[in-house]
């Protein structure tokens, strides 16, 4: 158990819909990262937040957005869903913004039908 | 793109040492070598990292060549639970995210 929690575990929805994935980082970790893992693309970095502020963006689509709240939990919002958005979405946290020792949650499996 | 090259797959007998190689010929002086593993769709798990000296922790040892162009992760006594995809990642301490390549699928069998 990494100490990072993600909800829900599984999510099944239809194309065109909007979903929200939630992540609670380890106690004391200020930095949160979101990654997407699909069969054809592997693990890809989406976006990073540090203490409520966006720090870095990776291959995140404009249809996707995220935020980190004052209690440090983070949400990833996916809208206008397409079949290709079906993937595992992982959240990770770390103590310092530039620390690459990251602790990953169990992931949310999103299926878009 | 990932800055590392790893074999696609490796096999290891249970109880033997698993030696996983990684080439990172373009590594720069301030970049660290990190190893993570992912067991069957679980979240990736940090294993170890190093800069130039060899490192050891309760999970594994990391051997980095003197020119730092390659490294080897050693699991001293592999078990069936070590079956996973192992990722070698090169990142500077000031990096912002982990860039995962395809990794090495290690299969440990009895």
Interface residues (C-beta under 8 A of the other chain):
Chain A: X2 X4 X33 X35 X42 X43 X44 X45 X48 X55 X56 X58 X88 X90 X92 X97 X98 X99 X100 X101 X102 X103 X104 X105 X106 X107
Chain B: X32 X34 X38 X41 X42 X43 X44 X45 X46 X49 X87 X89 X91 X93 X94 X95 X96 X97 X98 X99 X100 X101 X102
